Amino acid sequence: MTISTIKTSKKAARALSVVLILSLAACASQRAEQEAMLAQQQAAAEAAEMADRARVAELARLEAERSERELRAELERLRVEREELAAARERAEQQAEQRARQAAELQRQQQQAEIARLQLEQDNQIAALQRRLADTEANVRRREQANATLSQAITAAEELLQMLASEQLKYENVDAQGNTVEPLQKALIAELEARKNALVQQAQALSN
């Protein structure tokens, strides 16, 4: 083998080494780009999920507000009914007293029979009114509790919306792996969602 041939072989080997190094560098760069693209896609998916949860929370808040308005109207109707029942009971008692006085003017036997009949009828009427009034008052108390619980649910939903909006902003600042630079408050969001859902369920149970 001549010296010229040896030199040519060495040059070819060095050239092959350079080609291999460049190929490996290209592969590494391509993998890094793929990993960065996957990280960005994951971050975009998480941001979209956060937006969906925010929409669900907004719908829950609007539904709670609607239920609150309906409960307020129902409470007003129940208050009016309670006042009417109380007035009717008072009138019934006055009529009972008046009839009792009128019955006193009847003959003794007639008086006894008439008083007994009227008294029984009036007692039954008063008892029925008292039962209705008690039921109405109990219903009012339940509605008031449901209304208060709905107010708490609305507050929790508003807090959740604020938290979700704040979390969405964090996705505008992510690292190369697609992770947010500021840590996400996933546990706090889950806690707020659970609290809001529990309050809505409690209010619905009270309003039924």
C-alpha positions in Angstrom: 0.0 0.0 0.0 1.4 3.4 -1.0 1.6 6.4 1.2 -0.9 8.2 -1.0 -3.4 5.4 -0.6 -3.0 5.5 3.2 -3.6 9.2 3.3 -6.7 8.8 1.1 -8.1 6.2 3.5 -7.5 8.3 6.5 -9.3 11.3 4.8 -12.2 9.0 3.9 -12.5 7.8 7.5 -12.4 11.3 8.9 -15.1 12.3 6.4 -17.2 9.3 7.4 -16.9 10.3 11.1 -18.0 13.8 10.4 -21.0 12.5 8.5 -21.9 10.2 11.4 -21.6 13.0 14.0 -23.8 15.3 11.9 -26.4 12.6 11.5 -26.5 11.9 15.2 -26.8 15.7 15.9 -29.6 15.9 13.4 -31.5 13.0 15.1 -31.0 14.6 18.5 -32.3 17.9 17.3 -35.3 16.2 15.7 -36.2 14.4 18.9 -35.9 17.6 20.9 -38.3 19.3 18.4 -40.8 16.4 18.7 -40.6 16.5 22.5 -41.2 20.2 22.5 -44.1 19.9 20.1 -45.7 17.1 22.3 -45.2 19.3 25.4 -47.0 22.2 23.7 -49.8 20.0 22.6 -50.3 18.7 26.1 -50.3 22.2 27.5 -52.9 23.2 24.9 -55.1 20.2 25.8 -54.9 21.1 29.5 -55.8 24.7 28.8 -58.8 23.6 26.7 -59.9 21.3 29.6 -59.6 24.2 32.0 -61.7 26.3 29.7 -64.4 23.6 29.6 -64.4 23.3 33.4 -64.8 27.1 33.5 -67.8 26.9 31.2 -69.4 24.2 33.3 -68.8 26.3 36.5 -70.4 29.3 34.8 -73.5 27.2 33.8 -73.8 26.0 37.3 -73.6 29.5 38.7 -76.3 30.7 36.3 -78.5 27.7 37.2 -78.0 28.5 40.9 -79.0 32.1 40.3 -82.1 31.1 38.4 -83.1 28.7 41.2 -82.4 31.4 43.8 -84.8 33.7 42.0 -87.5 31.0 41.8 -87.0 30.3 45.5 -87.4 34.0 46.4 -90.6 34.1 44.5 -91.8 31.0 46.2 -90.9 32.4 49.6 -92.9 35.5 48.9 -95.9 33.4 47.8 -95.6 31.3 51.0 -95.4 34.4 53.2 -98.6 35.8 51.6 -100.3 32.4 52.1 -99.2 32.3 55.7 -100.6 35.7 56.4 -103.9 34.8 54.6 -104.1 31.6 56.7 -103.5 33.4 59.9 -106.2 36.0 59.0 -108.6 33.2 58.1 -107.9 31.4 61.4 -108.5 34.6 63.3 -111.8 35.2 61.4 -112.8 31.6 62.1 -112.1 32.0 65.8 -114.2 35.3 65.8 -117.0 33.5 64.0 -116.8 30.7 66.5 -117.1 33.1 69.4 -120.0 34.9 67.7 -121.9 31.6 67.1 -121.3 30.5 70.6 -122.9 33.7 71.9 -125.8 33.3 69.5 -126.3 29.7 70.5 -126.5 30.8 74.1 -129.8 32.4 73.3 -131.4 29.2 72.1 -133.4 26.8 74.3 -131.3 24.7 76.6 -131.6 21.4 74.7 -131.2 23.1 71.3 -128.4 25.2 72.7 -126.4 22.1 73.8 -126.8 20.3 70.5 -126.1 23.4 68.4 -123.1 24.4 70.4 -121.6 20.9 70.2 -122.1 20.8 66.5 -120.7 24.3 65.8 -117.9 23.8 68.2 -116.8 20.5 66.6 -117.1 22.0 63.2 -115.2 25.1 64.2 -112.6 23.1 66.1 -112.0 21.0 63.0 -111.7 24.1 60.8 -109.3 25.8 63.2 -107.2 22.6 63.6 -107.0 22.3 59.8 -105.9 25.9 59.4 -103.3 25.4 62.1 -102.0 22.4 60.4 -101.8 24.2 57.1 -100.1 27.2 58.7 -97.6 24.9 60.4 -96.9 23.2 57.1 -96.5 26.5 55.4 -94.1 27.8 58.0 -92.0 24.6 57.8 -91.9 25.0 54.0 -90.8 28.6 54.4 -88.0 27.6 56.7 -86.8 24.9 54.2 -87.0 27.4 51.3 -85.0 30.0 53.3 -82.4 27.4 54.1 -82.3 26.4 50.4 -82.0 30.1 49.4 -79.1 30.6 51.8 -77.4 27.4 50.6 -77.8 28.6 47.0 -76.2 31.9 47.8 -73.2 30.0 49.2 -73.1 27.8 46.1 -73.1 31.0 43.9 -70.2 32.4 45.9 -68.3 29.1 45.6 -69.0 29.0 41.8 -67.7 32.6 41.5 -64.6 31.7 43.4 -64.1 28.7 41.2 -64.5 30.8 38.1 -61.9 33.3 39.3 -59.5 30.4 40.2 -60.0 28.8 36.8 -59.4 32.1 35.0 -56.2 32.6 37.0 -55.1 29.0 36.2 -55.8 29.6 32.5 -53.4 32.6 32.5 -50.6 30.3 33.8 -50.7 28.4 30.5 -49.5 31.5 28.7 -46.1 30.9 30.4 -44.9 27.3 30.0 -41.4 25.8 29.9 -40.0 23.7 27.1 -41.7 20.6 28.5 -45.1 22.3 28.4 -45.3 22.7 32.2 -46.5 26.0 33.6 -43.8 28.0 35.2 -46.2 28.9 38.0 -47.5 25.8 39.8 -51.2 24.8 39.2 -53.7 24.8 42.0 -55.4 21.6 40.9 -56.1 20.4 44.5 -57.7 23.8 45.4 -59.8 23.7 42.2 -61.0 20.2 43.0 -61.9 21.3 46.5 -63.9 24.3 45.2 -65.7 22.2 42.7 -66.6 19.6 45.3 -67.8 22.4 47.7 -69.9 24.0 45.0 -71.5 20.7 43.9 -72.3 19.7 47.5 -74.0 23.1 48.1 -76.0 22.8 45.0 -77.2 19.3 45.8 -78.0 20.4 49.4 -80.1 23.3 48.1 -81.9 21.1 45.6 -82.7 18.6 48.4 -84.1 21.4 50.6 -86.2 22.9 47.8 -87.9 19.6 46.9 
